[in-house]
Amino acid sequence: MSTLAEWISPEKKYCLFIGAGFSKWAINLPTAAELFDYDIKLWGSRETKKLEELKKIKDAWDRENPSGNPEEFIRLMIESSKKEKQLVTWYIARRLADPFIAESSIMTTYYGRKYQQRRVMMFDDTRRLKIAGIIKAKNFINSLLGPPLQGIITTNYDLLVEYALGTKGFNYGKKMEMLYGQWAMPIRRLRDGPVFLKGDLPLIKLHGSISKTEKGYCTDGRGGITGRALIIPPTQNKEIMNFVSLEWRNAENILKNSSTIIFFGFAFNQYDLNILDLLKKTESWIKKVILINRNPQIIQYAKNIWPSAEIIFIYPDDIDKDFIRTLENSRDIST
C-alpha cells in the first residue's frame, strides 16, 4: 500500500495540523458548536449533580441569548467565578474523554459501599484497538508516517492521536519524557518502572490536553474525569497560557522545518488570532497546503495566508475510498 510519505517528494518535508473536525470524522467527538449535547455516561451522584447544575445555568443563558454561541457562554462561565470556571472546564474535558472511559476490574469502597472503578483508558491499553474510531484515525496517520513527517500539531484536547500511536509512536516534544499516573498497560497486568514516551514523532497540543495536569503529562486522560485537566477552553480570542508556552515554541520549529502543511478538520476560525498569527509567519516558505475539510469556505482563508502556495482541497469522506489517489487526482486551486 502506498503512503503519503511516498507521494510527497522526500525533500519536501510536511506536517499535519489537525482540528476538531478530525476527531469528529474519526470518532464523532463534538466540535465547539456541538459541545453542549450532554452526551456522557454519568458515574455517580457527584457527576449527576454537576451536570444538572451546568444544564440549569446553560438553559437560563440560552433563554436570554437565543442567538448566542457556545464560545460566548464558555467565556461568561470562565469570567464569572472560580466555581463556574471549574464547572464548565470539567464538563468540556469530561465530554471529550467519555468515549474512552472504561470500567476497571478493581473495586473501591466508599462510605461502606463498593463501587467499580472507572478511568480514561491508558495510551497503551489494548482495549483501545477495539474502538473503530481509533482504528480509523490510526490508519490515516499511518498513511503519513515517514521521514518527511516533521510532527503533528493540534488544537484538540482529546486523546485520539495518543491512542492511535501509543507511547512508542509519539512524544509531546521531547523523546523519553516520563509520564505521570498508572503504568501503560491493561490494569490487570502491571509492569515494573514508569512509562516513557519512546516515539520519534512530536505531537504538539497548542491548547492543552485532558492528559495534562499540574504534574505534567499523564499516561491517560484522568483530567477528563477529575476536572483538573489543563486546557484553554474554546472561547473567542483565546489567551495563550504559560502551561503551553513550550508547546507553541515546538510548533514553530515544526512549521519552520516543513514546506507542506496538511490541515485536517481545522476551521481557520478568524477569531483565533494567535493561531492565525502563527500560521502567517510561514507564508514565505510554505509551498503546498492540503485542506481536508467539509467546508470549502476555508479555501479562501488559506489563500489569504499563503497567496503563493499550491492549495488542494479534499472532502474527508473521500479519504475512506483512496486517499492517495484522491491526492494524485486533485488539482491546484490556489489561482
Secondary structure, 3 states (H helix, E strand, C coil): CCCHHHHCCCCCCEEEEECHHHHHHHHCCCCHHHHHHCCCCCCHHHHHHHHHHHHHHHHHHHHHCCCCCHHHHHHHHHHHCHHHHHHHHHHHHHHHHHHHEEEEEEEEEECCEEEEEEEECCCCCHHHHHCHHHHHHHHHHHCCCCCCEEEEEECCCCCHHHHHHCCCCCECCCCCCEEECCCCCCCCCCCCCCEECCCCCEEEECCEECCEECCEEECCCCHHHHCCCEECCCCCCCCCCHHHHHHHHHHHHHHHCCCEEEEECCCCCCCCHHHHHHHHCCCCCCCEEEEECCCCCHHHHHHHHCCCCEEEEECHHHHHHHHHHHHHHCCCCCC
